[in-house]
Amino acid sequence: MAEVQYGVAYVSRSPASTKQEDFAAQVEEVCNSWAAGGWRLLNAVGDYGARVTLGVWLYFVKEE
């Protein structure tokens, strides 16, 4: 039976004035970093403020 591990990362959009394209590139960089370690993205949940995305929670899983 495979061992399953879970990991969580939070990517903050700081400052809040960061362009959406730049924030998306930061999130992609984090996802690629985890993927290089054998993790796969399980879910992503946005953290929303009144007018802007504050950040995103990224949930990863790794089976060994």
PQR file of N, CA, C, O and H, with PARSE charges and radii, in Angstrom:
ATOM      1  N   MET A   1       0.840  -1.174   0.000 -0.4000 1.5000
ATOM      2  CA  MET A   1       0.000   0.000   0.000 -0.0000 2.0000
ATOM      3  C   MET A   1       0.896   1.252   0.000  0.5500 1.7000
ATOM      4  O   MET A   1       1.870   1.324   0.749 -0.5500 1.4000
ATOM      5  N   ALA A   2       0.568   2.197  -0.818 -0.4000 1.5000
ATOM      6  CA  ALA A   2       1.362   3.418  -0.949 -0.0000 2.0000
ATOM      7  C   ALA A   2       1.146   4.352   0.238  0.5500 1.7000
ATOM      8  O   ALA A   2       0.042   4.480   0.769 -0.5500 1.4000
ATOM      9  H   ALA A   2      -0.224   2.138  -1.427  0.4000 1.0000
ATOM     10  N   GLU A   3       2.233   4.992   0.629 -0.4000 1.5000
ATOM     11  CA  GLU A   3       2.140   6.009   1.682 -0.0000 2.0000
ATOM     12  C   GLU A   3       1.760   7.331   1.024  0.5500 1.7000
ATOM     13  O   GLU A   3       2.329   7.706  -0.001 -0.5500 1.4000
ATOM     14  H   GLU A   3       3.129   4.888   0.198  0.4000 1.0000
ATOM     15  N   VAL A   4       0.805   8.030   1.610 -0.4000 1.5000
ATOM     16  CA  VAL A   4       0.336   9.299   1.055 -0.0000 2.0000
ATOM     17  C   VAL A   4       0.716  10.424   2.002  0.5500 1.7000
ATOM     18  O   VAL A   4       0.459  10.358   3.204 -0.5500 1.4000
ATOM     19  H   VAL A   4       0.343   7.726   2.443  0.4000 1.0000
ATOM     20  N   GLN A   5       1.329  11.450   1.446 -0.4000 1.5000
ATOM     21  CA  GLN A   5       1.682  12.643   2.214 -0.0000 2.0000
ATOM     22  C   GLN A   5       0.922  13.831   1.638  0.5500 1.7000
ATOM     23  O   GLN A   5       0.642  13.891   0.441 -0.5500 1.4000
ATOM     24  H   GLN A   5       1.539  11.503   0.470  0.4000 1.0000
ATOM     25  N   TYR A   6       0.599  14.762   2.507 -0.4000 1.5000
ATOM     26  CA  TYR A   6      -0.088  15.976   2.071 -0.0000 2.0000
ATOM     27  C   TYR A   6       0.738  17.181   2.471  0.5500 1.7000
ATOM     28  O   TYR A   6       1.386  17.180   3.518 -0.5500 1.4000
ATOM     29  H   TYR A   6       0.826  14.714   3.480  0.4000 1.0000
ATOM     30  N   GLY A   7       0.716  18.203   1.641 -0.4000 1.5000
ATOM     31  CA  GLY A   7       1.425  19.442   1.930 -0.0000 2.0000
ATOM     32  C   GLY A   7       0.571  20.633   1.545  0.5500 1.7000
ATOM     33  O   GLY A   7      -0.282  20.553   0.661 -0.5500 1.4000
ATOM     34  H   GLY A   7       0.189  18.203   0.790  0.4000 1.0000
ATOM     35  N   VAL A   8       0.818  21.736   2.228 -0.4000 1.5000
ATOM     36  CA  VAL A   8       0.059  22.961   1.978 -0.0000 2.0000
ATOM     37  C   VAL A   8       1.028  24.124   1.843  0.5500 1.7000
ATOM     38  O   VAL A   8       2.008  24.218   2.582 -0.5500 1.4000
ATOM     39  H   VAL A   8       1.511  21.801   2.946  0.4000 1.0000
ATOM     40  N   ALA A   9       0.749  25.004   0.897 -0.4000 1.5000
ATOM     41  CA  ALA A   9       1.527  26.232   0.736 -0.0000 2.0000
ATOM     42  C   ALA A   9       0.559  27.395   0.551  0.5500 1.7000
ATOM     43  O   ALA A   9      -0.504  27.245  -0.051 -0.5500 1.4000
ATOM     44  H   ALA A   9      -0.047  24.928   0.297  0.4000 1.0000
ATOM     45  N   TYR A  10       0.937  28.538   1.071 -0.4000 1.5000
ATOM     46  CA  TYR A  10       0.143  29.753   0.876 -0.0000 2.0000
ATOM     47  C   TYR A  10       0.998  30.743   0.104  0.5500 1.7000
ATOM     48  O   TYR A  10       2.122  31.048   0.504 -0.5500 1.4000
ATOM     49  H   TYR A  10       1.801  28.659   1.560  0.4000 1.0000
ATOM     50  N   VAL A  11       0.469  31.242  -0.995 -0.4000 1.5000
ATOM     51  CA  VAL A  11       1.160  32.255  -1.783 -0.0000 2.0000
ATOM     52  C   VAL A  11       0.406  33.560  -1.583  0.5500 1.7000
ATOM     53  O   VAL A  11      -0.757  33.684  -1.965 -0.5500 1.4000
ATOM     54  H   VAL A  11      -0.443  30.994  -1.320  0.4000 1.0000
ATOM     55  N   SER A  12       1.080  34.525  -0.982 -0.4000 1.5000
ATOM     56  CA  SER A  12       0.466  35.816  -0.675 -0.0000 2.0000
ATOM     57  C   SER A  12       0.656  36.784  -1.836  0.5500 1.7000
ATOM     58  O   SER A  12       1.726  36.845  -2.441 -0.5500 1.4000
ATOM     59  H   SER A  12       2.025  34.424  -0.672  0.4000 1.0000
ATOM     60  N   ARG A  13      -0.374  37.522  -2.132 -0.4000 1.5000
ATOM     61  CA  ARG A  13      -0.275  38.566  -3.156 -0.0000 2.0000
ATOM     62  C   ARG A  13       0.085  39.853  -2.423  0.5500 1.7000
ATOM     63  O   ARG A  13      -0.786  40.612  -1.999 -0.5500 1.4000
ATOM     64  H   ARG A  13      -1.244  37.473  -1.641  0.4000 1.0000
ATOM     65  N   SER A  14       1.370  40.075  -2.288 -0.4000 1.5000
ATOM     66  CA  SER A  14       1.842  41.220  -1.519 -0.0000 2.0000
ATOM     67  C   SER A  14       2.897  41.966  -2.326  0.5500 1.7000
ATOM     68  O   SER A  14       3.876  41.358  -2.758 -0.5500 1.4000
ATOM     69  H   SER A  14       2.077  39.458  -2.633  0.4000 1.0000
ATOM     70  N   PRO A  15       2.728  43.234  -2.533 -0.5600 1.5000
ATOM     71  CA  PRO A  15       1.590  44.044  -2.112  0.2800 2.0000
ATOM     72  C   PRO A  15       0.339  43.704  -2.933  0.5500 1.7000
ATOM     73  O   PRO A  15       0.425  43.088  -3.995 -0.5500 1.4000
ATOM     74  N   ALA A  16      -0.790  44.107  -2.430 -0.4000 1.5000
ATOM     75  CA  ALA A  16      -2.068  43.805  -3.086 -0.0000 2.0000
ATOM     76  C   ALA A  16      -2.154  44.410  -4.482  0.5500 1.7000
ATOM     77  O   ALA A  16      -2.974  43.987  -5.298 -0.5500 1.4000
ATOM     78  H   ALA A  16      -0.860  44.607  -1.567  0.4000 1.0000
ATOM     79  N   SER A  17      -1.315  45.391  -4.752 -0.4000 1.5000
ATOM     80  CA  SER A  17      -1.322  46.035  -6.071 -0.0000 2.0000
ATOM     81  C   SER A  17      -0.541  45.231  -7.115  0.5500 1.7000
ATOM     82  O   SER A  17      -0.445  45.655  -8.267 -0.5500 1.4000
ATOM     83  H   SER A  17      -0.650  45.735  -4.089  0.4000 1.0000
ATOM     84  N   THR A  18       0.017  44.082  -6.731 -0.4000 1.5000
ATOM     85  CA  THR A  18       0.740  43.233  -7.671 -0.0000 2.0000
ATOM     86  C   THR A  18      -0.177  42.870  -8.836  0.5500 1.7000
ATOM     87  O   THR A  18      -1.328  42.484  -8.631 -0.5500 1.4000
ATOM     88  H   THR A  18      -0.061  43.738  -5.795  0.4000 1.0000
ATOM     89  N   LYS A  19       0.335  42.995 -10.048 -0.4000 1.5000
ATOM     90  CA  LYS A  19      -0.463  42.658 -11.232 -0.0000 2.0000
ATOM     91  C   LYS A  19      -0.847  41.184 -11.209  0.5500 1.7000
ATOM     92  O   LYS A  19      -0.094  40.340 -10.723 -0.5500 1.4000
ATOM     93  H   LYS A  19       1.269  43.308 -10.215  0.4000 1.0000
ATOM     94  N   GLN A  20      -2.028  40.889 -11.743 -0.4000 1.5000
ATOM     95  CA  GLN A  20      -2.531  39.514 -11.766 -0.0000 2.0000
ATOM     96  C   GLN A  20      -1.563  38.586 -12.492  0.5500 1.7000
ATOM     97  O   GLN A  20      -1.364  37.449 -12.066 -0.5500 1.4000
ATOM     98  H   GLN A  20      -2.639  41.575 -12.138  0.4000 1.0000
ATOM     99  N   GLU A  21      -0.960  39.053 -13.581 -0.4000 1.5000
ATOM    100  CA  GLU A  21      -0.022  38.231 -14.347 -0.0000 2.0000
ATOM    101  C   GLU A  21       1.201  37.877 -13.509  0.5500 1.7000
ATOM    102  O   GLU A  21       1.696  36.751 -13.573 -0.5500 1.4000
ATOM    103  H   GLU A  21      -1.122  39.977 -13.928  0.4000 1.0000
ATOM    104  N   ASP A  22       1.692  38.840 -12.721 -0.4000 1.5000
ATOM    105  CA  ASP A  22       2.861  38.597 -11.876 -0.0000 2.0000
ATOM    106  C   ASP A  22       2.520  37.627 -10.748  0.5500 1.7000
ATOM    107  O   ASP A  22       3.317  36.754 -10.405 -0.5500 1.4000
ATOM    108  H   ASP A  22       1.290  39.754 -12.670  0.4000 1.0000
ATOM    109  N   PHE A  23       1.337  37.788 -10.182 -0.4000 1.5000
ATOM    110  CA  PHE A  23       0.894  36.885  -9.122 -0.0000 2.0000
ATOM    111  C   PHE A  23       0.738  35.467  -9.665  0.5500 1.7000
ATOM    112  O   PHE A  23       1.144  34.504  -9.014 -0.5500 1.4000
ATOM    113  H   PHE A  23       0.689  38.497 -10.461  0.4000 1.0000
ATOM    114  N   ALA A  24       0.154  35.335 -10.852 -0.4000 1.5000
ATOM    115  CA  ALA A  24      -0.016  34.018 -11.478 -0.0000 2.0000
ATOM    116  C   ALA A  24       1.342  33.363 -11.724  0.5500 1.7000
ATOM    117  O   ALA A  24       1.483  32.152 -11.553 -0.5500 1.4000
ATOM    118  H   ALA A  24      -0.176  36.117 -11.381  0.4000 1.0000
ATOM    119  N   ALA A  25       2.335  34.147 -12.120 -0.4000 1.5000
ATOM    120  CA  ALA A  25       3.684  33.615 -12.337 -0.0000 2.0000
ATOM    121  C   ALA A  25       4.287  33.120 -11.023  0.5500 1.7000
ATOM    122  O   ALA A  25       4.980  32.103 -11.009 -0.5500 1.4000
ATOM    123  H   ALA A  25       2.220  35.131 -12.258  0.4000 1.0000
ATOM    124  N   GLN A  26       4.033  33.826  -9.918 -0.4000 1.5000
ATOM    125  CA  GLN A  26       4.525  33.397  -8.606 -0.0000 2.0000
ATOM    126  C   GLN A  26       3.889  32.064  -8.213  0.5500 1.7000
ATOM    127  O   GLN A  26       4.572  31.161  -7.729 -0.5500 1.4000
ATOM    128  H   GLN A  26       3.469  34.652  -9.929  0.4000 1.0000
ATOM    129  N   VAL A  27       2.588  31.949  -8.422 -0.4000 1.5000
ATOM    130  CA  VAL A  27       1.877  30.707  -8.089 -0.0000 2.0000
ATOM    131  C   VAL A  27       2.412  29.559  -8.940  0.5500 1.7000
ATOM    132  O   VAL A  27       2.635  28.459  -8.434 -0.5500 1.4000
ATOM    133  H   VAL A  27       2.033  32.682  -8.815  0.4000 1.0000
ATOM    134  N   GLU A  28       2.616  29.811 -10.219 -0.4000 1.5000
ATOM    135  CA  GLU A  28       3.147  28.777 -11.111 -0.0000 2.0000
ATOM    136  C   GLU A  28       4.539  28.329 -10.665  0.5500 1.7000
ATOM    137  O   GLU A  28       4.855  27.140 -10.708 -0.5500 1.4000
ATOM    138  H   GLU A  28       2.435  30.704 -10.630  0.4000 1.0000
ATOM    139  N   GLU A  29       5.360  29.273 -10.243 -0.4000 1.5000
ATOM    140  CA  GLU A  29       6.709  28.955  -9.768 -0.0000 2.0000
ATOM    141  C   GLU A  29       6.656  28.045  -8.537  0.5500 1.7000
ATOM    142  O   GLU A  29       7.419  27.085  -8.435 -0.5500 1.4000
ATOM    143  H   GLU A  29       5.103  30.239 -10.209  0.4000 1.0000
ATOM    144  N   VAL A  30       5.757  28.352  -7.613 -0.4000 1.5000
ATOM    145  CA  VAL A  30       5.606  27.517  -6.416 -0.0000 2.0000
ATOM    146  C   VAL A  30       5.137  26.116  -6.808  0.5500 1.7000
ATOM    147  O   VAL A  30       5.672  25.123  -6.315 -0.5500 1.4000
ATOM    148  H   VAL A  30       5.137  29.132  -7.696  0.4000 1.0000
ATOM    149  N   CYS A  31       4.149  26.031  -7.685 -0.4000 1.5000
ATOM    150  CA  CYS A  31       3.637  24.726  -8.124 -0.0000 2.0000
ATOM    151  C   CYS A  31       4.726  23.906  -8.812  0.5500 1.7000
ATOM    152  O   CYS A  31       4.844  22.704  -8.569 -0.5500 1.4000
ATOM    153  H   CYS A  31       3.715  26.838  -8.085  0.4000 1.0000
ATOM    154  N   ASN A  32       5.513  24.540  -9.657 -0.4000 1.5000
ATOM    155  CA  ASN A  32       6.593  23.840 -10.356 -0.0000 2.0000
ATOM    156  C   ASN A  32       7.658  23.352  -9.381  0.5500 1.7000
ATOM    157  O   ASN A  32       8.228  22.276  -9.565 -0.5500 1.4000
ATOM    158  H   ASN A  32       5.417  25.516  -9.853  0.4000 1.0000
ATOM    159  N   SER A  33       7.924  24.137  -8.351 -0.4000 1.5000
ATOM    160  CA  SER A  33       8.898  23.752  -7.336 -0.0000 2.0000
ATOM    161  C   SER A  33       8.442  22.493  -6.598  0.5500 1.7000
ATOM    162  O   SER A  33       9.232  21.573  -6.384 -0.5500 1.4000
ATOM    163  H   SER A  33       7.461  25.011  -8.201  0.4000 1.0000
ATOM    164  N   TRP A  34       7.176  22.456  -6.213 -0.4000 1.5000
ATOM    165  CA  TRP A  34       6.635  21.269  -5.536 -0.0000 2.0000
ATOM    166  C   TRP A  34       6.635  20.078  -6.492  0.5500 1.7000
ATOM    167  O   TRP A  34       6.968  18.962  -6.091 -0.5500 1.4000
ATOM    168  H   TRP A  34       6.535  23.203  -6.386  0.4000 1.0000
ATOM    169  N   ALA A  35       6.267  20.306  -7.744 -0.4000 1.5000
ATOM    170  CA  ALA A  35       6.209  19.225  -8.734 -0.0000 2.0000
ATOM    171  C   ALA A  35       7.583  18.595  -8.939  0.5500 1.7000
ATOM    172  O   ALA A  35       7.687  17.387  -9.150 -0.5500 1.4000
ATOM    173  H   ALA A  35       5.997  21.212  -8.069  0.4000 1.0000
ATOM    174  N   ALA A  36       8.625  19.397  -8.879 -0.4000 1.5000
ATOM    175  CA  ALA A  36       9.984  18.885  -9.034 -0.0000 2.0000
ATOM    176  C   ALA A  36      10.329  17.899  -7.918  0.5500 1.7000
ATOM    177  O   ALA A  36      11.191  17.037  -8.091 -0.5500 1.4000
ATOM    178  H   ALA A  36       8.540  20.379  -8.707  0.4000 1.0000
ATOM    179  N   GLY A  37       9.658  18.028  -6.782 -0.4000 1.5000
ATOM    180  CA  GLY A  37       9.874  17.120  -5.663 -0.0000 2.0000
ATOM    181  C   GLY A  37       8.934  15.927  -5.671  0.5500 1.7000
ATOM    182  O   GLY A  37       8.900  15.161  -4.708 -0.5500 1.4000
ATOM    183  H   GLY A  37       8.958  18.728  -6.641  0.4000 1.0000
ATOM    184  N   GLY A  38       8.169  15.757  -6.746 -0.4000 1.5000
ATOM    185  CA  GLY A  38       7.278  14.613  -6.862 -0.0000 2.0000
ATOM    186  C   GLY A  38       5.868  14.853  -6.353  0.5500 1.7000
ATOM    187  O   GLY A  38       5.074  13.916  -6.263 -0.5500 1.4000
ATOM    188  H   GLY A  38       8.196  16.379  -7.528  0.4000 1.0000
ATOM    189  N   TRP A  39       5.547  16.098  -6.021 -0.4000 1.5000
ATOM    190  CA  TRP A  39       4.211  16.431  -5.522 -0.0000 2.0000
ATOM    191  C   TRP A  39       3.311  16.815  -6.692  0.5500 1.7000
ATOM    192  O   TRP A  39       3.783  17.304  -7.718 -0.5500 1.4000
ATOM    193  H   TRP A  39       6.191  16.858  -6.094  0.4000 1.0000
ATOM    194  N   ARG A  40       2.013  16.588  -6.523 -0.4000 1.5000
ATOM    195  CA  ARG A  40       1.058  17.066  -7.527 -0.0000 2.0000
ATOM    196  C   ARG A  40       0.007  17.924  -6.836  0.5500 1.7000
ATOM    197  O   ARG A  40      -0.346  17.698  -5.679 -0.5500 1.4000
ATOM    198  H   ARG A  40       1.630  16.191  -5.689  0.4000 1.0000
ATOM    199  N   LEU A  41      -0.475  18.899  -7.564 -0.4000 1.5000
ATOM    200  CA  LEU A  41      -1.474  19.823  -7.033 -0.0000 2.0000
ATOM    201  C   LEU A  41      -2.801  19.098  -6.883  0.5500 1.7000
ATOM    202  O   LEU A  41      -3.305  18.500  -7.833 -0.5500 1.4000
ATOM    203  H   LEU A  41      -0.188  19.083  -8.504  0.4000 1.0000
ATOM    204  N   LEU A  42      -3.353  19.157  -5.695 -0.4000 1.5000
ATOM    205  CA  LEU A  42      -4.620  18.504  -5.396 -0.0000 2.0000
ATOM    206  C   LEU A  42      -5.773  19.493  -5.464  0.5500 1.7000
ATOM    207  O   LEU A  42      -6.850  19.167  -5.964 -0.5500 1.4000
ATOM    208  H   LEU A  42      -2.943  19.644  -4.923  0.4000 1.0000
ATOM    209  N   ASN A  43      -5.541  20.721  -4.954 -0.4000 1.5000
ATOM    210  CA  ASN A  43      -6.602  21.723  -4.911 -0.0000 2.0000
ATOM    211  C   ASN A  43      -5.975  23.099  -4.709  0.5500 1.7000
ATOM    212  O   ASN A  43      -4.872  23.217  -4.176 -0.5500 1.4000
ATOM    213  H   ASN A  43      -4.667  20.986  -4.548  0.4000 1.0000
ATOM    214  N   ALA A  44      -6.676  24.118  -5.133 -0.4000 1.5000
ATOM    215  CA  ALA A  44      -6.260  25.504  -4.910 -0.0000 2.0000
ATOM    216  C   ALA A  44      -7.483  26.285  -4.458  0.5500 1.7000
ATOM    217  O   ALA A  44      -8.556  26.181  -5.052 -0.5500 1.4000
ATOM    218  H   ALA A  44      -7.572  24.022  -5.566  0.4000 1.0000
ATOM    219  N   VAL A  45      -7.310  27.069  -3.399 -0.4000 1.5000
ATOM    220  CA  VAL A  45      -8.419  27.839  -2.837 -0.0000 2.0000
ATOM    221  C   VAL A  45      -7.988  29.291  -2.716  0.5500 1.7000
ATOM    222  O   VAL A  45      -6.995  29.601  -2.058 -0.5500 1.4000
ATOM    223  H   VAL A  45      -6.439  27.154  -2.916  0.4000 1.0000
ATOM    224  N   GLY A  46      -8.742  30.178  -3.356 -0.4000 1.5000
ATOM    225  CA  GLY A  46      -8.432  31.600  -3.309 -0.0000 2.0000
ATOM    226  C   GLY A  46      -8.789  32.225  -1.973  0.5500 1.7000
ATOM    227  O   GLY A  46      -9.758  31.833  -1.322 -0.5500 1.4000
ATOM    228  H   GLY A  46      -9.549  29.926  -3.890  0.4000 1.0000
ATOM    229  N   ASP A  47      -7.994  33.201  -1.578 -0.4000 1.5000
ATOM    230  CA  ASP A  47      -8.222  33.995  -0.362 -0.0000 2.0000
ATOM    231  C   ASP A  47      -8.564  35.397  -0.856  0.5500 1.7000
ATOM    232  O   ASP A  47      -7.683  36.143  -1.285 -0.5500 1.4000
ATOM    233  H   ASP A  47      -7.207  33.520  -2.106  0.4000 1.0000
ATOM    234  N   TYR A  48      -9.843  35.751  -0.793 -0.4000 1.5000
ATOM    235  CA  TYR A  48     -10.319  36.969  -1.431 -0.0000 2.0000
ATOM    236  C   TYR A  48     -10.624  38.066  -0.430  0.5500 1.7000
ATOM    237  O   TYR A  48     -11.201  37.819   0.629 -0.5500 1.4000
ATOM    238  H   TYR A  48     -10.558  35.145  -0.444  0.4000 1.0000
ATOM    239  N   GLY A  49     -10.225  39.286  -0.783 -0.4000 1.5000
ATOM    240  CA  GLY A  49     -10.576  40.466  -0.013 -0.0000 2.0000
ATOM    241  C   GLY A  49     -11.754  41.159  -0.672  0.5500 1.7000
ATOM    242  O   GLY A  49     -12.454  40.565  -1.493 -0.5500 1.4000
ATOM    243  H   GLY A  49      -9.757  39.486  -1.644  0.4000 1.0000
ATOM    244  N   ALA A  50     -11.970  42.409  -0.312 -0.4000 1.5000
ATOM    245  CA  ALA A  50     -13.111  43.164  -0.839 -0.0000 2.0000
ATOM    246  C   ALA A  50     -13.020  43.370  -2.350  0.5500 1.7000
ATOM    247  O   ALA A  50     -14.024  43.262  -3.054 -0.5500 1.4000
ATOM    248  H   ALA A  50     -11.402  42.891   0.355  0.4000 1.0000
ATOM    249  N   ARG A  51     -11.825  43.664  -2.845 -0.4000 1.5000
ATOM    250  CA  ARG A  51     -11.689  43.970  -4.276 -0.0000 2.0000
ATOM    251  C   ARG A  51     -10.535  43.253  -4.962  0.5500 1.7000
ATOM    252  O   ARG A  51     -10.296  43.452  -6.153 -0.5500 1.4000
ATOM    253  H   ARG A  51     -11.010  43.752  -2.273  0.4000 1.0000
ATOM    254  N   VAL A  52      -9.826  42.426  -4.221 -0.4000 1.5000
ATOM    255  CA  VAL A  52      -8.612  41.842  -4.788 -0.0000 2.0000
ATOM    256  C   VAL A  52      -8.363  40.458  -4.177  0.5500 1.7000
ATOM    257  O   VAL A  52      -8.784  40.172  -3.056 -0.5500 1.4000
ATOM    258  H   VAL A  52     -10.020  42.264  -3.253  0.4000 1.0000
ATOM    259  N   THR A  53      -7.674  39.617  -4.933 -0.4000 1.5000
ATOM    260  CA  THR A  53      -7.232  38.328  -4.406 -0.0000 2.0000
ATOM    261  C   THR A  53      -6.057  38.584  -3.474  0.5500 1.7000
ATOM    262  O   THR A  53      -5.056  39.174  -3.880 -0.5500 1.4000
ATOM    263  H   THR A  53      -7.332  39.849  -5.844  0.4000 1.0000
ATOM    264  N   LEU A  54      -6.174  38.144  -2.229 -0.4000 1.5000
ATOM    265  CA  LEU A  54      -5.111  38.345  -1.244 -0.0000 2.0000
ATOM    266  C   LEU A  54      -4.030  37.281  -1.348  0.5500 1.7000
ATOM    267  O   LEU A  54      -2.866  37.525  -1.030 -0.5500 1.4000
ATOM    268  H   LEU A  54      -6.987  37.665  -1.899  0.4000 1.0000
ATOM    269  N   GLY A  55      -4.430  36.107  -1.793 -0.4000 1.5000
ATOM    270  CA  GLY A  55      -3.489  35.003  -1.903 -0.0000 2.0000
ATOM    271  C   GLY A  55      -4.216  33.745  -2.326  0.5500 1.7000
ATOM    272  O   GLY A  55      -5.395  33.771  -2.680 -0.5500 1.4000
ATOM    273  H   GLY A  55      -5.375  35.909  -2.051  0.4000 1.0000
ATOM    274  N   VAL A  56      -3.485  32.643  -2.281 -0.4000 1.5000
ATOM    275  CA  VAL A  56      -4.079  31.358  -2.649 -0.0000 2.0000
ATOM    276  C   VAL A  56      -3.448  30.257  -1.801  0.5500 1.7000
ATOM    277  O   VAL A  56      -2.234  30.227  -1.594 -0.5500 1.4000
ATOM    278  H   VAL A  56      -2.527  32.622  -1.994  0.4000 1.0000
ATOM    279  N   TRP A  57      -4.298  29.353  -1.315 -0.4000 1.5000
ATOM    280  CA  TRP A  57      -3.852  28.152  -0.614 -0.0000 2.0000
ATOM    281  C   TRP A  57      -3.696  27.057  -1.652  0.5500 1.7000
ATOM    282  O   TRP A  57      -4.608  26.818  -2.444 -0.5500 1.4000
ATOM    283  H   TRP A  57      -5.284  29.377  -1.483  0.4000 1.0000
ATOM    284  N   LEU A  58      -2.548  26.387  -1.657 -0.4000 1.5000
ATOM    285  CA  LEU A  58      -2.277  25.300  -2.590 -0.0000 2.0000
ATOM    286  C   LEU A  58      -2.115  24.009  -1.795  0.5500 1.7000
ATOM    287  O   LEU A  58      -1.298  23.938  -0.877 -0.5500 1.4000
ATOM    288  H   LEU A  58      -1.807  26.581  -1.013  0.4000 1.0000
ATOM    289  N   TYR A  59      -2.882  23.006  -2.142 -0.4000 1.5000
ATOM    290  CA  TYR A  59      -2.847  21.717  -1.449 -0.0000 2.0000
ATOM    291  C   TYR A  59      -2.220  20.684  -2.382  0.5500 1.7000
ATOM    292  O   TYR A  59      -2.663  20.502  -3.516 -0.5500 1.4000
ATOM    293  H   TYR A  59      -3.547  23.064  -2.888  0.4000 1.0000
ATOM    294  N   PHE A  60      -1.188  20.016  -1.889 -0.4000 1.5000
ATOM    295  CA  PHE A  60      -0.439  19.051  -2.688 -0.0000 2.0000
ATOM    296  C   PHE A  60      -0.530  17.659  -2.071  0.5500 1.7000
ATOM    297  O   PHE A  60      -0.779  17.509  -0.875 -0.5500 1.4000
ATOM    298  H   PHE A  60      -0.828  20.164  -0.968  0.4000 1.0000
ATOM    299  N   VAL A  61      -0.323  16.642  -2.910 -0.4000 1.5000
ATOM    300  CA  VAL A  61      -0.305  15.251  -2.453 -0.0000 2.0000
ATOM    301  C   VAL A  61       0.891  14.553  -3.105  0.5500 1.7000
ATOM    302  O   VAL A  61       1.273  14.846  -4.238 -0.5500 1.4000
ATOM    303  H   VAL A  61      -0.120  16.763  -3.881  0.4000 1.0000
ATOM    304  N   LYS A  62       1.466  13.616  -2.343 -0.4000 1.5000
ATOM    305  CA  LYS A  62       2.605  12.838  -2.839 -0.0000 2.0000
ATOM    306  C   LYS A  62       2.416  11.399  -2.381  0.5500 1.7000
ATOM    307  O   LYS A  62       2.223  11.136  -1.194 -0.5500 1.4000
ATOM    308  H   LYS A  62       1.156  13.378  -1.422  0.4000 1.0000
ATOM    309  N   GLU A  63       2.472  10.479  -3.323 -0.4000 1.5000
ATOM    310  CA  GLU A  63       2.339   9.055  -3.010 -0.0000 2.0000
ATOM    311  C   GLU A  63       3.681   8.374  -3.212  0.5500 1.7000
ATOM    312  O   GLU A  63       4.359   8.574  -4.220 -0.5500 1.4000
ATOM    313  H   GLU A  63       2.629  10.693  -4.287  0.4000 1.0000
ATOM    314  N   GLU A  64       4.045   7.565  -2.229 -0.4000 1.5000
ATOM    315  CA  GLU A  64       5.326   6.844  -2.324 -0.0000 2.0000
ATOM    316  C   GLU A  64       5.102   5.362  -2.219  0.5500 1.7000
ATOM    317  O   GLU A  64       6.058   4.588  -2.277 -0.5500 1.4000
ATOM    318  H   GLU A  64       3.495   7.403  -1.410  0.4000 1.0000
TER
END
